[in-house]
Amino acid sequence: MHGHSSLSAATYDVVIVGAGIVGAACAHECVRQGLRSAIVDGDVAGGGATAAGMGHIVVMDDSEAQFALTRYSQQLWQELSSSLPSDVEYESCGTIWVAADEDEMLEVRRKQDYYSTRGVPAVVLDTEELERLEPNLRKGMAGGLLVPEDVVLYPPCAARFLLEQAQAGGARVHLGVPVSRIGQGRVGLGNGSEFTSAAVVNATGASAPALTPGVDIKKRKGHLVITDRYPGFVRHQLVELGYRMSARSATGDSVAFNVQPRKTGQILIGSSRQYGAEHKEVDTAVLLRMMSRAQAYMPGLAQTSTVRVWTGFRATTSDKLPLIGPWPADPTVYLATGHEGLGITTSLATARLLVDQIAGRESVIPVAPYLPSRTASREHTHV
Ligand SMILES: Cc1cc2nc3c(=O)[nH]c(=O)nc-3n(C[C@H](O)[C@H](O)[C@H](O)COP(=O)(O)OP(=O)(O)OC[C@H]3O[C@@H](n4cnc5c(N)ncnc54)[C@H](O)[C@@H]3O)c2cc1C
């Protein structure tokens, strides 16, 4: 990887700012498409939200557009899975959406119908089947929905792998180099030098408005906890059905039961959502709420020991869909941000959709729902 010394006034087809999983996936895709590209990060690769994320590669159904992007991307991860090194910890454990009561079973059935009519295998579980598959869940839950094709992976190593592949294919990688401005086909670096590029991709996650003022992104803080090693304690990614409501709520703090088995035997426990929290410090009140929610679903978690707690910032848009494509105010600037709690899942599809647009090609799924111009036109109608 290159430091300051190798920077010169170079010209590229595409310069990507931000080497989180989204920027790394974009660099990987640019190289695959034969574009001369560079990727620049002010810090290390994968140190932002990517290092904080859970790594659940999950198909979601809040909207048709969210479904299309998550499913497409999950299939791209599956295609890539045989080339991933073991430290990416790609595990086909599946998700179980846990229904606490009969009301939530209605949602299980709706979701099963939605997925199966769109070709995603999904199996309804009754109380006994759920207890057999996940013996450490609280007894007497109504059931759940098993989605076997969902997987988990370790995001920082996945980002590093994509970046190394891009670099091996000819992309220039500049880490520890903050970008101070982008626009008009130029990338101004903090050290005063500049790149020129036909396209500049803002993939700086929750920091995107600093380089592209006016972009519709808000920070949404999240907490995660990881335990010591308890192999077999949790076998699938377990998510309460109420998670959907927590993720969708447009205001207020929320917590939801969301636990993941790691390959190491550790249990990753989530998750919380907060707007307006600008600092990375652990918020004890939110952490306690999150842990008591987790223990209400898995009482045995109260006996596990925690080895680390951390926070990260999701980049949220007002319609809960990412921004992928040209920024209307400057067609040399492309956005690849706003992935909220799904950027690990949707990174590979984002890269495909973005590079298709740069190259002027049709994409496998319609790009319209993700175009930044949708928010620009919404603002327009509000004037
Ligand atoms: C608690 C939590 C749990 C999550 N769980 C999941 C999950 O299970 N599944 C899932 O799919 N997603 C999950 N996510 C979401 C996921 O982590 C993010 O959507 C994803 O990591 C976003 O990646 P990114 O590359 O856009 O941003 P980031 O990883 O934040 O990368 C942005 C990069 O830009 C760099 N940068 C910023 N400003 C500049 C600048 N001026 N110059 C140069 N570089 C700059 C930063 O240093 C950083 O490396 C979770 C997020 C959180 C917080």
The ligand as a MOL file (V3000), in Angstrom:
LIG
                    3D

  0  0  0     0  0            999 V3000
M  V30 BEGIN CTAB
M  V30 COUNTS 53 58 0 0 0
M  V30 BEGIN ATOM
M  V30 1 C -23.4310 -1.6080 15.0130 0
M  V30 2 C -23.5010 -1.8500 13.5430 0
M  V30 3 C -23.8770 -3.1130 13.0670 0
M  V30 4 C -23.9510 -3.3540 11.6880 0
M  V30 5 N -24.2710 -4.6110 11.2510 0
M  V30 6 C -24.3390 -4.8550 9.9190 0
M  V30 7 C -24.6500 -6.1670 9.4380 0
M  V30 8 O -24.8200 -7.1070 10.2040 0
M  V30 9 N -24.7690 -6.3480 8.0880 0
M  V30 10 C -24.5740 -5.3350 7.1960 0
M  V30 11 O -24.7200 -5.5630 6.0050 0
M  V30 12 N -24.2250 -4.0940 7.6220 0
M  V30 13 C -24.1090 -3.8350 8.9510 0
M  V30 14 N -23.8070 -2.5870 9.4050 0
M  V30 15 C -23.6410 -1.5150 8.4160 0
M  V30 16 C -22.2730 -1.5360 7.8020 0
M  V30 17 O -21.2790 -1.6800 8.8000 0
M  V30 18 C -22.0580 -0.2500 7.0020 0
M  V30 19 O -23.1810 -0.0180 6.1630 0
M  V30 20 C -20.8130 -0.3610 6.1210 0
M  V30 21 O -19.6840 -0.7370 6.8670 0
M  V30 22 C -20.5760 0.9620 5.4170 0
M  V30 23 O -19.3450 0.8610 4.7280 0
M  V30 24 P -18.7330 2.1140 4.0250 0
M  V30 25 O -17.5530 1.6190 3.2620 0
M  V30 26 O -19.7980 2.8580 3.3100 0
M  V30 27 O -18.3140 3.1040 5.2250 0
M  V30 28 P -17.1080 3.0300 6.2460 0
M  V30 29 O -16.7470 1.6410 6.6020 0
M  V30 30 O -17.4410 3.9630 7.3560 0
M  V30 31 O -15.8870 3.5980 5.4000 0
M  V30 32 C -15.7340 4.9550 5.0840 0
M  V30 33 C -14.2500 5.2370 4.9580 0
M  V30 34 O -14.0920 6.5720 4.4880 0
M  V30 35 C -12.9490 7.1100 5.0940 0
M  V30 36 N -13.0650 8.5700 5.0330 0
M  V30 37 C -14.0210 9.3510 5.5930 0
M  V30 38 N -13.7930 10.6460 5.2810 0
M  V30 39 C -12.6760 10.6720 4.5030 0
M  V30 40 C -11.9570 11.7070 3.8600 0
M  V30 41 N -12.3100 12.9990 3.9350 0
M  V30 42 N -10.8420 11.3780 3.1560 0
M  V30 43 C -10.4460 10.0960 3.0360 0
M  V30 44 N -11.1080 9.0680 3.6180 0
M  V30 45 C -12.2130 9.3550 4.3390 0
M  V30 46 C -12.9750 6.5530 6.5070 0
M  V30 47 O -11.6760 6.5810 7.0830 0
M  V30 48 C -13.4990 5.1450 6.2810 0
M  V30 49 O -12.4730 4.1750 6.1510 0
M  V30 50 C -23.6880 -2.3230 10.7700 0
M  V30 51 C -23.2880 -1.0570 11.2430 0
M  V30 52 C -23.1900 -0.8200 12.6090 0
M  V30 53 C -22.7390 0.5240 13.0730 0
M  V30 END ATOM
M  V30 BEGIN BOND
M  V30 1 1 1 2
M  V30 2 1 2 3
M  V30 3 2 2 52
M  V30 4 2 3 4
M  V30 5 1 4 5
M  V30 6 1 4 50
M  V30 7 2 5 6
M  V30 8 1 6 7
M  V30 9 1 6 13
M  V30 10 2 7 8
M  V30 11 1 7 9
M  V30 12 1 9 10
M  V30 13 2 10 11
M  V30 14 1 10 12
M  V30 15 2 12 13
M  V30 16 1 13 14
M  V30 17 1 14 15
M  V30 18 1 14 50
M  V30 19 1 15 16
M  V30 20 1 16 17
M  V30 21 1 16 18
M  V30 22 1 18 19
M  V30 23 1 18 20
M  V30 24 1 20 21
M  V30 25 1 20 22
M  V30 26 1 22 23
M  V30 27 1 23 24
M  V30 28 2 24 25
M  V30 29 1 24 26
M  V30 30 1 24 27
M  V30 31 1 27 28
M  V30 32 2 28 29
M  V30 33 1 28 30
M  V30 34 1 28 31
M  V30 35 1 31 32
M  V30 36 1 32 33
M  V30 37 1 33 34
M  V30 38 1 33 48
M  V30 39 1 34 35
M  V30 40 1 35 36
M  V30 41 1 35 46
M  V30 42 1 36 37
M  V30 43 1 36 45
M  V30 44 2 37 38
M  V30 45 1 38 39
M  V30 46 1 39 40
M  V30 47 2 39 45
M  V30 48 1 40 41
M  V30 49 2 40 42
M  V30 50 1 42 43
M  V30 51 2 43 44
M  V30 52 1 44 45
M  V30 53 1 46 47
M  V30 54 1 46 48
M  V30 55 1 48 49
M  V30 56 2 50 51
M  V30 57 1 51 52
M  V30 58 1 52 53
M  V30 END BOND
M  V30 END CTAB
M  END
